[in-house]
Structure formats: structure tokens, C-alpha cells
Amino acid sequence: MTGLMLPENVTPGMVCAHHHLYSTLARGMPAPPKVAHSFPEILEQVWWRLDRALDLEIIRWSAMLGALEALSCGTTAIVDHHESPEAIEGSLDVIAAATAEVGVRAVCSYGVTDRNGGEGARRGLEENRRFLAAGGRGLVGIHAAFTCSDDTLAAAAALADEFGVGVHVHVSEDAVDADAADRLAVLARPTWVLAHGVCLDERYGIAGTVVHNPRSNLNNAVGYAWPARFTQPVALGTDGIGADMLDEFRLAYALHRSTDVTATPEAAWSWLEAGRALVPESADDRVTWSYESMDPWHLAFTTGVHPVEVSVGGEVVWRDGAPTRVDPAEIRAKAAEQQQRLFARMESV
């Protein structure tokens, strides 16, 4: 809050601290070429194929749809991690423009990786540089340490320091990346966003905010991150599985409770609120909710709570179940067209 006395059902905007906006078009995608039996196989058979199939038009309408769905859940800011190896240049501009058109704040980054060769890593670094140099609101992205050379990790960290921003990176999401802390601890800063942390050894004390993504971790069968164990800040994200942060809070609480009978909703609620520190301006956004009391103990057991009105930067961008700046039917129709293009392109990569 900002010191103002607000009704119980009016809150600042929520932040999705880790999101892949292009994942909104992945729903209902064709089955992968073969069944994935491990996290690396899930990446290779599903997500990296999707990345390679993206072009700027698909990215645009996916970002528009993701922003629209975020507003419908009372989420006013998204910290996005993007990768599109066949459409790198200008991709962050497309995402920033699309989310701004809908009325959602976005902190953008391009996920640098060596998995597509040294030239791909160079182009990813350059896209981050170009976007930040032009005044874009962003971080420097790294896919994950296990797909990057030490030189690429150092270059990304140096670029972030040059622009005075943090790094957005997947950290120890699975055992395949278990040594990430060894490689990143000497580079990391408190401004870094450390997504997942499932296999992260808390004894390293790697600097940054750990972003807990409970639904994504369950879906990828990588385990439970045990976020309460970390001494650094913990925030909540969805890893692109929507932007319903109240739903993610409920799941985070249920998982915490499943391993600790003394756990209360306040812990998961504090992770939800911690995301606001990553996008401080979101504290000035206002959401009026359909439910009388936005108290963690109520919300942990109450579904169907939705925003009645959402104001971002003083402008009402959602009212009475609809956005005020865009046509939701057009966005959904265009996104459905691009979804079919995406699926067709995935067949050839």
C-alpha cells in the first residue's frame, strides 16, 4: 500500500514475477514427436521446438492475449522471459508494444543461450543491449546456466551491470542445472531474478529474488522448490501458465502446507507481495475486487475472486469484465489464427 486508507477489496496491482508470454498460444499444441520422460526431453521435444517456431507476428498476438488474460486476473505487471531463436531482432519491442497497448506493464528480457550456437548467443545479447539502450523497461535474460558457456554468462552479467539492471535467469529448475549456483554466485547481484530454484542449494546464498513457480514445477515433474528455506526474497511466478496470481498463491500455500502442517497462507501471500519490488511502479496501480475481503486466510480457500475494475498508472484499463483499450474478441480471434500458424510451424522444426 502507499499509505492511503483503501477499502478492503481494493489493492495495488499484482505482479507475475516470471512469465513466458508466448506460452499463451501453446495450449492444445500437438503431441511432441515422442513421449518425454525427463525434464531435458520436455525442453527438447516441447518448449525448444515452440521457441524455434515463433515469428514476430505470433509473438505479437501471444503477448496481446497474455496481457489481456493478466488484466482479467487483476495482474498489472509481468516480468517476462522471452526466446525466439528464429526471430530475435526486435522481439522485445514487439512484446513491450503489445502489452502496453492492452494496458499492462512489462519488464522484458531475451533469454541468451549457446544451445543455438555462438552466433545465436551473440544475437541474444545484442537484442538485450538494443532494447535497453533504446530506453526499454527490461532486464538481461539468460536461458539457464547449463545451456550457456562461462563466457556467455559473464557477458550477460557485464551487460546488466553496464545498464544498471538485473538478470532474469532460470536457476536449478532440474538436476541437469544443479551446478548453476557454482557458476552464477560470483556474478549475481541482488537485482537478479532467479526463476525456479528447485535444486538450488540455499547454502550458496546466491544474490537475487528466487521466483517460485509451483504449477510449472508440478507440470514438468521437477519437484518442489521448498521456497520457505531461502533467506533471499521469494516471489511468485507462473512460468507462462497464465497470469492468475491469486490461483498461484493458493497452490503455493497448498504445497507449502503439504510439507509443513504449521504453514499458514501468510507465507505464500508474502511471496505474492514480494513481486511488487521487481516492478515498484505497480504499487500505484489499483484493483477493485469482487470479494469483500482480500485477506490471505479468506483468499486461500475462496475461488472465483475476480477484478471489477483495474487502474494502471491512473488509467482505468479494465471495467465490468472487459478491457477498456482493446477489443478482446479481436485479440482472441487473431491469437487463434496465430496459434494454428505456430502449430503448423512446429511440425517442421
C-alpha positions as CSV (number, residue, x, y, z in Angstrom):
1,M,0.0,0.0,0.0
2,T,1.1,3.6,-0.3
3,G,-0.2,4.9,3.0
4,L,-3.8,5.6,1.7
5,M,-6.7,4.1,3.5
6,L,-8.3,1.8,0.9
7,P,-11.4,-0.3,1.2
8,E,-10.7,-4.0,2.0
9,N,-11.5,-5.1,-1.6
10,V,-9.1,-2.5,-3.2
11,T,-5.4,-3.5,-3.6
12,P,-2.4,-2.5,-5.6
13,G,-1.9,-4.4,-8.8
14,M,-0.4,-7.8,-8.7
15,V,2.9,-8.8,-10.4
16,C,3.6,-12.0,-12.2
17,A,7.3,-12.3,-11.4
18,H,8.2,-14.9,-14.1
19,H,6.3,-15.4,-17.3
20,H,6.8,-16.5,-20.9
21,L,4.1,-14.5,-22.7
22,Y,4.4,-16.7,-25.8
23,S,3.2,-19.7,-23.8
24,T,-0.4,-18.4,-24.1
25,L,-0.6,-19.9,-27.6
26,A,0.8,-23.3,-26.5
27,R,-2.5,-24.6,-25.2
28,G,-3.7,-27.6,-27.1
29,M,-0.5,-28.0,-29.1
30,P,0.1,-31.2,-31.0
31,A,1.7,-34.1,-29.2
32,P,5.6,-34.0,-29.4
33,P,7.4,-36.4,-31.8
34,K,8.0,-38.8,-28.9
35,V,7.0,-39.0,-25.3
36,A,9.3,-37.0,-23.0
37,H,10.5,-38.9,-19.9
38,S,12.7,-36.3,-18.3
39,F,13.0,-32.5,-18.0
40,P,15.7,-32.2,-20.7
41,E,13.4,-34.2,-23.0
42,I,10.5,-31.9,-22.2
43,L,12.6,-28.9,-23.2
44,E,13.8,-30.6,-26.4
45,Q,10.5,-32.1,-27.5
46,V,8.2,-29.3,-26.5
47,W,9.5,-25.9,-25.4
48,W,12.6,-25.5,-27.6
49,R,10.6,-26.6,-30.6
50,L,8.0,-24.0,-29.8
51,D,10.7,-21.3,-29.4
52,R,12.1,-22.1,-32.9
53,A,8.6,-21.8,-34.5
54,L,8.0,-18.3,-33.2
55,D,8.0,-15.3,-35.6
56,L,7.2,-11.6,-34.8
57,E,3.5,-11.9,-35.7
58,I,3.0,-14.9,-33.5
59,I,4.9,-13.2,-30.7
60,R,2.7,-10.0,-31.0
61,W,-0.7,-11.7,-30.7
62,S,0.6,-14.1,-28.0
63,A,1.7,-11.1,-25.9
64,M,-1.6,-9.4,-26.5
65,L,-3.5,-12.4,-25.4
66,G,-1.2,-12.9,-22.3
67,A,-1.7,-9.3,-21.3
68,L,-5.4,-9.5,-21.8
69,E,-5.6,-12.5,-19.5
70,A,-3.4,-10.9,-17.0
71,L,-5.7,-7.9,-16.7
72,S,-8.7,-10.3,-16.3
73,C,-7.0,-11.7,-13.2
74,G,-6.0,-8.3,-11.7
75,T,-2.3,-8.7,-12.7
76,T,-1.0,-5.3,-13.9
77,A,2.7,-6.2,-14.4
78,I,4.6,-9.1,-16.0
79,V,8.3,-9.8,-15.7
80,D,8.7,-11.6,-19.0
81,H,11.5,-14.0,-20.2
82,H,11.4,-14.5,-23.9
83,E,13.2,-16.7,-26.5
84,S,12.6,-16.9,-30.3
85,P,15.8,-18.0,-31.9
86,E,14.4,-17.6,-35.5
87,A,13.1,-14.1,-34.7
88,I,15.4,-12.4,-32.2
89,E,15.9,-8.9,-33.5
90,G,13.0,-6.6,-32.5
91,S,11.2,-9.3,-30.5
92,L,11.4,-7.3,-27.2
93,D,9.9,-4.2,-28.9
94,V,7.0,-6.3,-30.1
95,I,6.3,-7.6,-26.6
96,A,6.6,-4.2,-25.0
97,A,4.3,-2.6,-27.5
98,A,1.7,-5.3,-27.4
99,T,1.4,-5.4,-23.6
100,A,1.4,-1.5,-23.5
101,E,-1.4,-1.5,-26.0
102,V,-3.6,-3.6,-23.7
103,G,-2.5,-1.6,-20.6
104,V,-0.2,-4.0,-18.8
105,R,3.3,-3.1,-17.5
106,A,6.0,-5.4,-18.8
107,V,9.7,-5.9,-17.9
108,C,11.2,-7.6,-20.9
109,S,14.3,-9.7,-21.4
110,Y,15.7,-12.0,-24.1
111,G,17.0,-15.4,-22.8
112,V,20.6,-15.7,-24.0
113,T,21.8,-19.3,-24.7
114,D,24.5,-21.1,-26.5
115,R,22.3,-24.0,-27.4
116,N,21.8,-22.5,-30.9
117,G,25.5,-21.8,-31.3
118,G,27.8,-18.8,-30.5
119,E,26.1,-16.6,-33.1
120,G,22.7,-17.2,-31.5
121,A,24.2,-16.2,-28.1
122,R,25.7,-13.0,-29.6
123,R,22.4,-12.0,-31.3
124,G,20.5,-12.6,-28.0
125,L,22.9,-10.4,-26.1
126,E,22.6,-7.7,-28.8
127,E,18.8,-7.8,-28.6
128,N,19.0,-7.1,-24.8
129,R,21.5,-4.3,-25.4
130,R,19.5,-2.7,-28.2
131,F,16.3,-2.8,-26.2
132,L,17.9,-1.4,-23.0
133,A,19.8,1.3,-24.9
134,A,16.6,2.5,-26.5
135,G,15.1,3.0,-23.1
136,G,13.1,-0.2,-22.8
137,R,12.0,-1.4,-19.4
138,G,13.9,-4.6,-19.0
139,L,16.5,-7.0,-17.6
140,V,19.1,-9.0,-19.3
141,G,17.9,-12.6,-19.9
142,I,19.8,-15.9,-19.7
143,H,18.0,-19.1,-20.5
144,A,19.8,-21.2,-17.9
145,A,23.4,-21.8,-16.9
146,F,23.5,-25.4,-18.3
147,T,22.9,-24.1,-21.8
148,C,25.5,-21.3,-21.6
149,S,29.3,-21.1,-21.7
150,D,31.1,-19.3,-18.9
151,D,31.9,-16.6,-21.3
152,T,28.3,-16.1,-22.3
153,L,27.2,-15.9,-18.6
154,A,29.9,-13.4,-17.9
155,A,29.0,-11.3,-20.9
156,A,25.3,-11.2,-19.9
157,A,26.2,-10.2,-16.3
158,A,28.5,-7.5,-17.6
159,L,25.8,-6.2,-19.9
160,A,23.3,-6.0,-17.0
161,D,25.9,-4.1,-14.9
162,E,26.5,-1.7,-17.7
163,F,22.9,-0.7,-17.9
164,G,22.3,-0.9,-14.1
165,V,19.6,-3.6,-14.4
166,G,19.3,-7.2,-13.2
167,V,19.5,-10.6,-14.9
168,H,16.4,-12.8,-15.4
169,V,17.6,-16.4,-15.4
170,H,16.3,-20.0,-14.9
171,V,18.3,-21.4,-12.0
172,S,18.4,-25.1,-11.0
173,E,15.0,-25.9,-12.3
174,D,16.1,-29.5,-12.6
175,A,19.1,-31.6,-11.6
176,V,20.5,-31.0,-15.1
177,D,21.2,-27.5,-13.9
178,A,22.2,-28.4,-10.3
179,D,25.6,-26.7,-10.6
180,A,24.1,-23.3,-11.6
181,A,24.9,-21.7,-8.2
182,D,28.6,-22.7,-8.6
183,R,28.7,-20.8,-11.9
184,L,26.4,-17.8,-11.1
185,A,27.2,-17.0,-7.5
186,V,30.2,-14.8,-8.3
187,L,28.2,-12.9,-11.0
188,A,24.8,-12.5,-9.3
189,R,23.5,-9.2,-7.9
190,P,20.5,-8.5,-5.6
191,T,18.7,-7.2,-8.7
192,W,18.7,-10.6,-10.3
193,V,15.6,-12.7,-10.9
194,L,16.3,-16.4,-10.2
195,A,13.4,-18.4,-11.6
196,H,12.5,-21.8,-10.0
197,G,15.4,-22.8,-7.7
198,V,14.1,-26.3,-7.3
199,C,17.6,-27.8,-7.0
200,L,19.3,-24.7,-5.7
201,D,21.3,-25.3,-2.6
202,E,20.3,-22.5,-0.2
203,R,23.7,-22.6,1.5
204,Y,25.2,-20.8,-1.5
205,G,23.2,-17.6,-0.7
206,I,23.2,-16.6,-4.4
207,A,22.1,-13.0,-4.6
208,G,18.7,-12.1,-6.1
209,T,15.0,-12.9,-5.8
210,V,14.0,-16.5,-6.1
211,V,10.8,-16.8,-8.1
212,H,8.7,-19.8,-7.1
213,N,6.6,-21.3,-10.0
214,P,4.6,-24.1,-8.3
215,R,2.2,-25.0,-11.2
216,S,5.0,-25.1,-13.7
217,N,7.3,-27.2,-11.4
218,L,4.4,-29.7,-10.9
219,N,3.7,-29.8,-14.7
220,N,7.4,-30.5,-15.5
221,A,7.8,-33.1,-12.7
222,V,10.9,-31.4,-11.4
223,G,10.0,-31.4,-7.7
224,Y,9.1,-28.9,-5.0
225,A,11.3,-25.9,-4.6
226,W,10.7,-25.6,-0.8
227,P,10.7,-21.8,-1.1
228,A,10.4,-21.2,2.6
229,R,14.0,-22.4,3.0
230,F,15.5,-19.4,1.2
231,T,17.0,-16.5,3.1
232,Q,16.8,-14.2,0.0
233,P,13.5,-12.7,-1.2
234,V,11.0,-15.1,-2.7
235,A,8.3,-14.0,-5.2
236,L,5.7,-15.9,-7.2
237,G,5.5,-16.6,-10.9
238,T,3.6,-18.8,-13.4
239,D,6.3,-19.6,-16.0
240,G,3.7,-18.7,-18.6
241,I,0.9,-20.9,-17.4
242,G,-1.5,-17.9,-17.3
243,A,-1.2,-14.9,-15.0
244,D,-3.7,-15.7,-12.3
245,M,-1.6,-14.8,-9.3
246,L,-4.4,-15.5,-6.8
247,D,-4.7,-19.0,-8.1
248,E,-0.9,-19.4,-8.0
249,F,-0.9,-18.1,-4.4
250,R,-3.5,-20.8,-3.4
251,L,-1.4,-23.5,-5.0
252,A,1.8,-22.2,-3.4
253,Y,0.1,-22.3,0.0
254,A,-1.3,-25.8,-0.5
255,L,2.1,-27.1,-1.5
256,H,3.8,-25.4,1.5
257,R,1.1,-26.8,3.8
258,S,1.6,-30.3,2.3
259,T,5.1,-30.4,3.7
260,D,4.6,-28.4,6.8
261,V,1.4,-28.6,8.9
262,T,2.3,-25.3,10.6
263,A,2.4,-23.4,7.4
264,T,-0.1,-20.5,7.0
265,P,-1.3,-18.5,4.0
266,E,0.7,-15.6,5.1
267,A,4.0,-17.1,3.8
268,A,2.6,-17.6,0.3
269,W,1.0,-14.2,0.4
270,S,4.3,-12.6,1.3
271,W,5.8,-14.3,-1.9
272,L,2.9,-12.8,-3.9
273,E,3.5,-9.3,-2.5
274,A,7.3,-9.6,-2.9
275,G,6.9,-9.5,-6.7
276,R,5.9,-5.8,-6.4
277,A,9.5,-5.0,-5.5
278,L,10.5,-6.1,-9.0
279,V,8.1,-3.6,-10.6
280,P,7.8,-0.9,-7.9
281,E,5.5,1.3,-10.0
282,S,2.9,-1.4,-9.8
283,A,2.3,-0.3,-6.2
284,D,0.4,2.7,-7.6
285,D,-2.0,0.5,-9.7
286,R,-5.4,-0.2,-8.2
287,V,-7.6,-3.3,-8.4
288,T,-11.1,-3.4,-7.1
289,W,-12.2,-6.9,-6.4
290,S,-15.5,-8.8,-6.5
291,Y,-14.8,-10.2,-3.0
292,E,-15.3,-8.2,0.2
293,S,-12.1,-9.1,2.0
294,M,-8.7,-9.5,0.3
295,D,-7.3,-11.3,3.3
296,P,-4.9,-14.2,2.8
297,W,-6.9,-16.5,5.1
298,H,-10.1,-15.8,3.1
299,L,-8.5,-16.0,-0.3
300,A,-6.6,-19.3,0.3
301,F,-10.0,-21.0,0.5
302,T,-12.1,-18.8,-1.8
303,T,-12.1,-19.3,-5.6
304,G,-13.8,-17.2,-8.2
305,V,-12.5,-13.9,-7.0
306,H,-12.0,-11.5,-9.9
307,P,-11.4,-7.9,-10.6
308,V,-14.3,-5.5,-11.1
309,E,-12.0,-2.5,-12.1
310,V,-8.3,-2.2,-12.8
311,S,-6.4,1.0,-13.0
312,V,-2.8,1.2,-14.3
313,G,-0.9,4.4,-14.0
314,G,-4.1,6.3,-13.1
315,E,-6.0,5.0,-16.2
316,V,-8.8,2.5,-15.9
317,V,-7.9,-0.4,-18.3
318,W,-10.4,-3.0,-17.1
319,R,-14.0,-2.4,-16.1
320,D,-17.1,-4.6,-15.6
321,G,-15.4,-7.7,-17.1
322,A,-13.8,-6.2,-20.1
323,P,-10.7,-4.2,-21.2
324,T,-11.2,-0.5,-22.0
325,R,-8.4,0.0,-24.5
326,V,-8.7,-3.0,-26.8
327,D,-11.2,-5.3,-28.4
328,P,-10.9,-8.7,-26.6
329,A,-12.8,-10.5,-29.4
330,E,-10.3,-9.3,-32.0
331,I,-7.3,-10.3,-29.8
332,R,-8.7,-13.8,-29.2
333,A,-9.5,-14.3,-32.9
334,K,-6.1,-13.1,-34.1
335,A,-4.4,-15.2,-31.4
336,A,-6.3,-18.3,-32.5
337,E,-5.1,-17.7,-36.1
338,Q,-1.5,-17.4,-35.0
339,Q,-1.9,-20.4,-32.8
340,Q,-2.6,-22.5,-35.8
341,R,0.3,-21.0,-37.7
342,L,2.5,-21.8,-34.7
343,F,1.4,-25.4,-34.6
344,A,2.0,-25.8,-38.3
345,R,5.5,-24.3,-38.0
346,M,6.3,-26.6,-35.1
347,E,5.7,-29.6,-37.3
348,S,8.7,-28.6,-39.4
349,V,11.3,-27.8,-36.7
